[in-house]
């Protein structure tokens, strides 16, 4: 499993490149040095949460996007609450229980695709 530094760095690089921005442009927009942005993107440093929030604001995305959680539902929505409850329940479950729930979720997802 990749480290959190690597996940944040990869997602930052993807956000920057998808906008056609250079390291220099992102550094200028964020007020960070080019070296700092480069080190974050390469997973060589862990950015402070304030820095993650700053970079997310530069791209006008929620900070969780930089942690690879862009697909998460709004925590205030019915779906978001259910996913939150499921996550916390599974965090307490055994490995075999998690595997069982994952298999069940695969079956449910396939059934939904067949409709």
DSSP file (Angstrom, degrees, kcal/mol; ACC not computed):
  #  RESIDUE AA STRUCTURE BP1 BP2  ACC     N-H-->O    O-->H-N    N-H-->O    O-->H-N    TCO  KAPPA ALPHA  PHI   PSI    X-CA   Y-CA   Z-CA
    1    1 A X              0   0    0      0, 0.0     0, 0.0     0, 0.0     0, 0.0   0.000 360.0 360.0 360.0 132.1    0.0    0.0    0.0
    2    2 A X        -     0   0    0      1,-0.1     2,-0.0     2,-0.1     5,-0.0  -0.297 360.0-103.9 -67.7 152.5    1.5    3.4   -0.9
    3    3 A X     >  -     0   0    0      1,-0.1     4,-2.3    40,-0.0     5,-0.1  -0.286  26.5-113.1 -69.9 160.4    2.4    5.8    1.8
    4    4 A X  H  > S+     0   0    0      1,-0.2     4,-2.8     2,-0.2     5,-0.3   0.872 119.0  57.1 -62.1 -37.0    0.1    8.8    2.6
    5    5 A X  H  > S+     0   0    0      1,-0.2     4,-2.4     2,-0.2    38,-0.2   0.911 108.6  46.6 -58.9 -42.1    3.0   11.1    1.4
    6    6 A X  H  > S+     0   0    0      2,-0.2     4,-2.9    37,-0.2     5,-0.2   0.903 111.7  50.4 -68.0 -41.6    2.9    9.2   -2.0
    7    7 A X  H  X S+     0   0    0     -4,-2.3     4,-2.4     2,-0.2     5,-0.2   0.944 113.7  44.5 -61.8 -48.5   -0.9    9.4   -2.3
    8    8 A X  H  X S+     0   0    0     -4,-2.8     4,-2.4     1,-0.2    -2,-0.2   0.928 115.1  49.4 -62.4 -44.8   -1.0   13.1   -1.6
    9    9 A X  H  X S+     0   0    0     -4,-2.4     4,-2.6    -5,-0.3    -2,-0.2   0.921 111.6  47.6 -61.0 -45.7    2.0   13.8   -3.9
   10   10 A X  H  X S+     0   0    0     -4,-2.9     4,-2.4     1,-0.2    -1,-0.2   0.908 113.9  47.3 -62.9 -42.2    0.4   11.7   -6.8
   11   11 A X  H  X S+     0   0    0     -4,-2.4     4,-2.3    55,-0.3    -1,-0.2   0.859 111.6  50.9 -69.9 -34.4   -2.9   13.5   -6.4
   12   12 A X  H  X S+     0   0    0     -4,-2.4     4,-2.5    54,-0.2    -2,-0.2   0.938 111.5  47.7 -65.2 -46.5   -1.3   16.9   -6.2
   13   13 A X  H  X S+     0   0    0     -4,-2.6     4,-3.0     1,-0.2     5,-0.3   0.917 112.0  50.2 -60.1 -43.8    0.7   16.2   -9.4
   14   14 A X  H  X S+     0   0    0     -4,-2.4     4,-2.5     1,-0.2    -1,-0.2   0.918 111.1  48.6 -62.3 -43.4   -2.5   14.9  -11.1
   15   15 A X  H  X S+     0   0    0     -4,-2.3     4,-0.8     2,-0.2    -1,-0.2   0.919 114.5  46.2 -62.5 -43.0   -4.4   18.0  -10.2
   16   16 A X  H ><>S+     0   0    0     -4,-2.5     5,-2.3     1,-0.2     3,-0.8   0.946 115.3  44.5 -65.0 -49.0   -1.6   20.3  -11.4
   17   17 A X  H ><5S+     0   0    0     -4,-3.0     3,-1.5     1,-0.2    -1,-0.2   0.855 105.3  61.3 -67.5 -34.6   -1.1   18.4  -14.7
   18   18 A X  H 3<5S+     0   0    0     -4,-2.5    -1,-0.2     1,-0.3    -2,-0.2   0.759 108.2  45.7 -64.7 -21.5   -4.8   18.2  -15.4
   19   19 A X  T <<5S-     0   0    0     -4,-0.8    -1,-0.3    -3,-0.8    -2,-0.2   0.436 115.7-117.2 -96.4  -1.7   -4.9   22.0  -15.4
   20   20 A X  T < 5 +     0   0    0     -3,-1.5     2,-0.2    -4,-0.3    -3,-0.2   0.732  63.0 152.3  73.6  22.3   -1.8   22.2  -17.6
   21   21 A X      < -     0   0    0     -5,-2.3    -1,-0.2    -6,-0.2     2,-0.2  -0.566  38.6-136.9 -87.9 148.9    0.1   24.0  -14.8
   22   22 A X     >  -     0   0    0     -2,-0.2     4,-2.2     1,-0.1     5,-0.2  -0.500  30.7-106.4 -88.8 167.1    3.9   23.9  -14.3
   23   23 A X  H  > S+     0   0    0      1,-0.2     4,-2.7     2,-0.2     5,-0.2   0.894 123.3  55.7 -58.0 -39.2    5.5   23.5  -10.9
   24   24 A X  H  > S+     0   0    0      2,-0.2     4,-2.4     1,-0.2    -1,-0.2   0.893 106.2  49.1 -63.0 -40.7    6.4   27.2  -11.1
   25   25 A X  H  > S+     0   0    0      2,-0.2     4,-2.8     1,-0.2     5,-0.2   0.938 112.4  47.1 -65.5 -45.9    2.7   28.2  -11.6
   26   26 A X  H  X S+     0   0    0     -4,-2.2     4,-2.2     1,-0.2     6,-0.3   0.906 112.2  51.1 -63.1 -40.1    1.5   26.1   -8.7
   27   27 A X  H  X>S+     0   0    0     -4,-2.7     4,-2.1    -5,-0.2     5,-0.7   0.929 112.3  46.6 -61.4 -44.2    4.3   27.5   -6.5
   28   28 A X  H  <5S+     0   0    0     -4,-2.4    -2,-0.2     1,-0.2    -1,-0.2   0.904 113.6  47.5 -64.6 -42.2    3.3   31.0   -7.5
   29   29 A X  H  <5S+     0   0    0     -4,-2.8    -1,-0.2     1,-0.2    -2,-0.2   0.830 121.0  37.3 -68.1 -32.2   -0.4   30.5   -6.9
   30   30 A X  H  <5S-     0   0    0     -4,-2.2    -2,-0.2    -5,-0.2    -1,-0.2   0.673 101.8-124.3 -95.6 -19.1    0.2   28.8   -3.5
   31   31 A X  T  <5S+     0   0    0     -4,-2.1     2,-0.2     1,-0.3    -3,-0.2   0.547  70.9 125.4  82.9   6.2    3.1   30.9   -2.2
   32   32 A X      < -     0   0    0     -5,-0.7    -1,-0.3    -6,-0.3    -2,-0.2  -0.568  67.4-100.7 -90.9 160.8    5.1   27.8   -1.7
   33   33 A X     >  -     0   0    0     -2,-0.2     4,-2.3     1,-0.1     5,-0.2  -0.443  25.5-118.9 -76.6 156.5    8.6   27.3   -3.2
   34   34 A X  H  > S+     0   0    0      1,-0.2     4,-2.7     2,-0.2     5,-0.2   0.905 116.6  54.7 -59.5 -41.6    9.0   25.2   -6.3
   35   35 A X  H  > S+     0   0    0      2,-0.2     4,-2.5     1,-0.2    -1,-0.2   0.901 107.5  48.9 -60.5 -42.1   11.3   22.9   -4.3
   36   36 A X  H  > S+     0   0    0      2,-0.2     4,-2.3     1,-0.2    -2,-0.2   0.937 112.6  46.9 -64.2 -46.9    8.6   22.4   -1.7
   37   37 A X  H  X S+     0   0    0     -4,-2.3     4,-2.6     1,-0.2    -2,-0.2   0.923 113.3  49.8 -60.6 -43.9    5.9   21.6   -4.3
   38   38 A X  H  X S+     0   0    0     -4,-2.7     4,-1.9     1,-0.2    -2,-0.2   0.906 110.4  49.3 -62.3 -43.1    8.3   19.3   -6.1
   39   39 A X  H  <>S+     0   0    0     -4,-2.5     5,-2.7     2,-0.2     6,-0.9   0.880 111.4  49.7 -65.7 -37.8    9.2   17.4   -2.8
   40   40 A X  H ><5S+     0   0    0     -4,-2.3     3,-1.5     1,-0.2    -2,-0.2   0.946 110.8  49.7 -64.2 -47.1    5.5   17.0   -2.0
   41   41 A X  H 3<5S+     0   0    0     -4,-2.6    -2,-0.2     1,-0.3    -1,-0.2   0.845 110.7  49.6 -61.5 -34.4    4.7   15.7   -5.4
   42   42 A X  T 3<5S-     0   0    0     -4,-1.9    -1,-0.3    -5,-0.2    -2,-0.2   0.478 113.9-117.8 -83.5  -1.7    7.5   13.2   -5.2
   43   43 A X  T < 5S+     0   0    0     -3,-1.5    -3,-0.2    -4,-0.3   -37,-0.2   0.765  78.7 125.8  72.3  24.9    6.4   12.0   -1.8
   44   44 A X  S   <S+     0   0    0     -5,-2.7     2,-0.3    -6,-0.2    -4,-0.2   0.590  70.6  31.2 -91.3 -12.3    9.6   13.1   -0.2
   45   45 A X  S    S-     0   0    0     -6,-0.9     2,-0.7   -40,-0.1    -2,-0.2  -0.993  75.0-125.4-144.0 150.4    7.9   15.3    2.5
   46   46 A X        -     0   0    0     -2,-0.3     2,-0.1    -3,-0.1    -6,-0.1  -0.856  30.3-137.6 -95.1 116.1    4.7   15.3    4.4
   47   47 A X        -     0   0    0     -2,-0.7   -39,-0.0    -7,-0.1     5,-0.0  -0.461  22.4-110.1 -72.3 145.4    2.8   18.6    3.9
   48   48 A X     >  -     0   0    0     -2,-0.1     4,-2.2     1,-0.1     3,-0.4  -0.323  30.4-109.7 -64.4 156.1    1.2   20.1    7.0
   49   49 A X  H  > S+     0   0    0      1,-0.3     4,-2.6     2,-0.2     5,-0.2   0.863 121.2  57.5 -59.6 -35.0   -2.6   20.0    7.0
   50   50 A X  H  > S+     0   0    0      1,-0.2     4,-2.2     2,-0.2    -1,-0.3   0.887 106.9  48.9 -60.7 -37.7   -2.6   23.8    6.5
   51   51 A X  H  > S+     0   0    0     -3,-0.4     4,-2.8     2,-0.2    -2,-0.2   0.896 109.1  51.6 -69.4 -40.2   -0.5   23.3    3.4
   52   52 A X  H  X S+     0   0    0     -4,-2.2     4,-2.6     2,-0.2    -2,-0.2   0.929 111.4  48.0 -60.2 -44.9   -2.9   20.6    2.1
   53   53 A X  H  X S+     0   0    0     -4,-2.6     4,-2.3     2,-0.2    -2,-0.2   0.903 111.7  50.5 -62.3 -41.0   -5.8   23.0    2.7
   54   54 A X  H  X S+     0   0    0     -4,-2.2     4,-2.0     2,-0.2    -2,-0.2   0.939 112.2  45.9 -61.8 -48.3   -3.9   25.8    0.9
   55   55 A X  H  X S+     0   0    0     -4,-2.8     4,-1.5     1,-0.2    -2,-0.2   0.894 112.1  51.2 -65.2 -39.4   -3.2   23.6   -2.1
   56   56 A X  H  X>S+     0   0    0     -4,-2.6     5,-2.4    -5,-0.2     4,-0.6   0.908 108.9  51.6 -62.7 -40.8   -6.8   22.3   -2.3
   57   57 A X  H ><5S+     0   0    0     -4,-2.3     3,-0.7     1,-0.2    -2,-0.2   0.876 104.2  57.2 -64.2 -37.1   -8.0   25.9   -2.2
   58   58 A X  H 3<5S+     0   0    0     -4,-2.0    -1,-0.2     1,-0.3    -2,-0.2   0.891 115.0  37.8 -59.2 -39.0   -5.7   26.8   -5.1
   59   59 A X  H 3<5S-     0   0    0     -4,-1.5    -1,-0.3     2,-0.1    -2,-0.2   0.453 110.2-124.2 -91.0  -1.4   -7.4   24.1   -7.1
   60   60 A X  T <<5 +     0   0    0     -3,-0.7     2,-0.3    -4,-0.6    -3,-0.2   0.910  69.8 123.8  56.8  45.5  -10.9   24.8   -5.7
   61   61 A X  S   <S-     0   0    0     -5,-2.4    -1,-0.2    -6,-0.1    -2,-0.1  -0.912  71.6 -92.7-127.7 157.8  -11.3   21.2   -4.5
   62   62 A X    >   -     0   0    0     -2,-0.3     3,-2.0     1,-0.1     4,-0.4  -0.437  37.7-118.7 -65.4 144.9  -12.0   19.8   -1.1
   63   63 A X  G >> S+     0   0    0      1,-0.3     3,-1.5     2,-0.2     4,-0.5   0.821 110.1  69.3 -55.1 -32.5   -8.8   18.9    0.8
   64   64 A X  G >4>S+     0   0    0      1,-0.3     5,-2.4     2,-0.2     3,-0.9   0.755  84.9  70.9 -61.8 -21.3   -9.9   15.2    0.9
   65   65 A X  G X45S+     0   0    0     -3,-2.0     3,-1.5     1,-0.3     5,-0.4   0.875  93.1  55.3 -60.2 -35.6   -9.3   15.0   -2.9
   66   66 A X  G <45S+     0   0    0     -3,-1.5   -55,-0.3    -4,-0.4    -1,-0.3   0.690 104.5  53.9 -72.8 -16.1   -5.6   15.3   -2.2
   67   67 A X  G <<5S-     0   0    0     -3,-0.9    -1,-0.3    -4,-0.5    -2,-0.2   0.330 125.2-103.1 -94.6   6.1   -5.8   12.2    0.0
   68   68 A X  T < 5S+     0   0    0     -3,-1.5     3,-0.3    -4,-0.1    -3,-0.2   0.725  91.3 117.5  82.5  22.5   -7.5   10.3   -2.8
   69   69 A X    > < +     0   0    0     -5,-2.4     3,-1.7     1,-0.2    -4,-0.2  -0.031  24.7 123.1-111.2  30.0  -11.0   10.6   -1.3
   70   70 A X  T 3  S+     0   0    0     -5,-0.4    -1,-0.2     1,-0.3    -5,-0.1   0.777  71.3  57.4 -63.1 -26.6  -12.6   12.5   -4.1
   71   71 A X  T 3  S+     0   0    0     -3,-0.3    -1,-0.3    -6,-0.1     2,-0.1   0.434  79.2 118.6 -87.4   2.3  -15.3    9.9   -4.6
   72   72 A X    <   -     0   0    0     -3,-1.7     2,-0.1     1,-0.1     8,-0.1  -0.402  66.5-117.7 -69.5 144.1  -16.5   10.1   -1.0
   73   73 A X        -     0   0    0      1,-0.1     2,-0.2     6,-0.1    -1,-0.1  -0.395  41.1 -81.5 -76.4 157.4  -20.1   11.2   -0.6
   74   74 A X    >   -     0   0    0      1,-0.2     3,-1.9    -2,-0.1     6,-0.6  -0.428  39.5-135.7 -56.4 123.6  -21.0   14.3    1.2
   75   75 A X  T 3  S+     0   0    0      1,-0.3    -1,-0.2     5,-0.2     9,-0.1   0.697 103.0  56.8 -62.7 -16.8  -20.9   13.3    4.9
   76   76 A X  T 3  S+     0   0    0      4,-0.1    -1,-0.3     5,-0.0    -2,-0.1   0.617  92.4  89.8 -86.6 -12.9  -24.2   15.1    5.5
   77   77 A X  S <> S-     0   0    0     -3,-1.9     4,-2.5     1,-0.1     5,-0.2  -0.335  90.3-111.7 -80.9 165.0  -26.1   13.1    2.9
   78   78 A X  H  > S+     0   0    0      1,-0.2     4,-2.1     2,-0.2     5,-0.2   0.922 120.7  47.7 -59.2 -45.1  -27.8    9.8    3.5
   79   79 A X  H  > S+     0   0    0      1,-0.2     4,-2.7     2,-0.2     5,-0.2   0.916 110.9  51.1 -62.7 -44.7  -25.2    8.0    1.4
   80   80 A X  H  > S+     0   0    0     -6,-0.6     4,-2.3     1,-0.2    -2,-0.2   0.900 110.2  48.7 -61.4 -41.9  -22.4    9.7    3.2
   81   81 A X  H  X S+     0   0    0     -4,-2.5     4,-2.5    -7,-0.2    -1,-0.2   0.902 112.2  49.0 -65.0 -40.9  -23.8    8.8    6.6
   82   82 A X  H  X S+     0   0    0     -4,-2.1     4,-2.6     2,-0.2    -2,-0.2   0.917 112.1  47.9 -65.7 -42.6  -24.2    5.2    5.5
   83   83 A X  H  X S+     0   0    0     -4,-2.7     4,-2.7     2,-0.2    -2,-0.2   0.892 111.6  50.7 -64.9 -38.9  -20.7    5.0    4.2
   84   84 A X  H  X S+     0   0    0     -4,-2.3     4,-2.4    -5,-0.2     5,-0.2   0.937 112.1  46.7 -62.1 -47.4  -19.3    6.6    7.4
   85   85 A X  H  X S+     0   0    0     -4,-2.5     4,-2.0     1,-0.2    -2,-0.2   0.910 113.5  49.0 -61.8 -43.2  -21.2    4.0    9.5
   86   86 A X  H  X S+     0   0    0     -4,-2.6     4,-2.7     2,-0.2     5,-0.2   0.922 110.4  50.9 -63.0 -45.0  -20.0    1.2    7.3
   87   87 A X  H  X S+     0   0    0     -4,-2.7     4,-1.7     1,-0.2    -2,-0.2   0.934 112.7  44.9 -58.7 -47.9  -16.4    2.3    7.4
   88   88 A X  H  X S+     0   0    0     -4,-2.4     4,-0.6     2,-0.2    -1,-0.2   0.821 113.0  50.8 -70.6 -30.7  -16.4    2.5   11.2
   89   89 A X  H >< S+     0   0    0     -4,-2.0     3,-1.0    -5,-0.2     4,-0.4   0.927 111.6  47.5 -69.0 -45.3  -18.2   -0.8   11.6
   90   90 A X  H >< S+     0   0    0     -4,-2.7     3,-0.9     1,-0.3    -2,-0.2   0.794 100.3  66.8 -67.4 -27.8  -15.6   -2.5    9.3
   91   91 A X  H 3< S+     0   0    0     -4,-1.7    -1,-0.3     1,-0.3    -2,-0.2   0.786 106.3  42.8 -62.6 -25.6  -12.7   -0.9   11.1
   92   92 A X  T << S+     0   0    0     -3,-1.0    -1,-0.3    -4,-0.6    -2,-0.2   0.492  98.8  98.3 -96.0  -5.8  -13.7   -3.1   14.2
   93   93 A X  S <  S-     0   0    0     -3,-0.9     2,-0.1    -4,-0.4    -3,-0.0  -0.375  77.6-106.0 -84.4 160.4  -14.4   -6.2   12.1
   94   94 A X     >  -     0   0    0      1,-0.1     4,-2.3    -2,-0.1     5,-0.2  -0.306  35.4-104.3 -74.9 166.9  -12.0   -9.2   11.7
   95   95 A X  H  > S+     0   0    0      1,-0.2     4,-2.6     2,-0.2     5,-0.2   0.899 122.7  51.1 -60.2 -41.0  -10.2   -9.7    8.4
   96   96 A X  H  > S+     0   0    0      1,-0.2     4,-2.0     2,-0.2    -1,-0.2   0.875 109.6  50.2 -67.4 -35.1  -12.5  -12.6    7.5
   97   97 A X  H  > S+     0   0    0      2,-0.2     4,-2.4     1,-0.2    -1,-0.2   0.904 110.6  49.4 -67.2 -40.7  -15.6  -10.4    8.2
   98   98 A X  H  X S+     0   0    0     -4,-2.3     4,-2.6     2,-0.2    -2,-0.2   0.922 110.5  50.8 -63.7 -43.5  -14.2   -7.6    6.0
   99   99 A X  H  X S+     0   0    0     -4,-2.6     4,-2.4     1,-0.2    -1,-0.2   0.901 110.0  50.5 -59.8 -41.0  -13.5  -10.1    3.2
  100  100 A X  H  X S+     0   0    0     -4,-2.0     4,-2.4     2,-0.2    -2,-0.2   0.928 111.6  46.4 -63.2 -45.9  -17.1  -11.3    3.5
  101  101 A X  H  X S+     0   0    0     -4,-2.4     4,-2.6     2,-0.2    -2,-0.2   0.887 111.5  52.6 -65.1 -38.5  -18.6   -7.8    3.3
  102  102 A X  H  X S+     0   0    0     -4,-2.6     4,-2.1     2,-0.2    -1,-0.2   0.915 110.2  48.2 -63.3 -42.3  -16.3   -7.0    0.4
  103  103 A X  H  X S+     0   0    0     -4,-2.4     4,-2.0     2,-0.2    -2,-0.2   0.914 112.0  49.3 -63.2 -42.8  -17.6  -10.1   -1.5
  104  104 A X  H  X S+     0   0    0     -4,-2.4     4,-2.5     1,-0.2    -2,-0.2   0.905 109.3  52.1 -61.9 -42.3  -21.2   -9.2   -0.7
  105  105 A X  H  X S+     0   0    0     -4,-2.6     4,-2.7     1,-0.2    -1,-0.2   0.887 107.1  53.4 -62.8 -38.4  -20.6   -5.6   -2.0
  106  106 A X  H  X S+     0   0    0     -4,-2.1     4,-2.4     2,-0.2    -1,-0.2   0.917 109.8  47.8 -61.1 -43.0  -19.1   -7.1   -5.2
  107  107 A X  H  X S+     0   0    0     -4,-2.0     4,-2.4     2,-0.2    -2,-0.2   0.926 112.7  48.3 -63.8 -45.2  -22.3   -9.2   -5.7
  108  108 A X  H  X S+     0   0    0     -4,-2.5     4,-2.1     1,-0.2    -2,-0.2   0.916 112.3  49.2 -62.2 -43.1  -24.6   -6.2   -5.0
  109  109 A X  H  X S+     0   0    0     -4,-2.7     4,-1.8     1,-0.2    -1,-0.2   0.910 111.4  48.8 -64.7 -41.7  -22.6   -4.0   -7.4
  110  110 A X  H  X S+     0   0    0     -4,-2.4     4,-1.5     1,-0.2    -1,-0.2   0.904 110.0  51.8 -64.0 -40.1  -22.7   -6.6  -10.2
  111  111 A X  H  X S+     0   0    0     -4,-2.4     4,-0.6     1,-0.2    -1,-0.2   0.897 109.2  50.7 -63.2 -39.6  -26.5   -7.0   -9.7
  112  112 A X  H >< S+     0   0    0     -4,-2.1     3,-0.6     1,-0.2    -1,-0.2   0.841 108.3  52.4 -65.6 -34.0  -26.9   -3.2  -10.0
  113  113 A X  H 3< S+     0   0    0     -4,-1.8    -1,-0.2     1,-0.2    -2,-0.2   0.797 101.7  61.1 -71.4 -28.5  -24.9   -3.2  -13.2
  114  114 A X  H 3<        0   0    0     -4,-1.5    -1,-0.2     1,-0.3    -2,-0.2   0.678 360.0 360.0 -73.3 -16.9  -27.1   -5.9  -14.7
  115  115 A X    <<        0   0    0     -3,-0.6    -1,-0.3    -4,-0.6    -2,-0.1   0.495 360.0 360.0 -74.4 360.0  -30.2   -3.7  -14.5
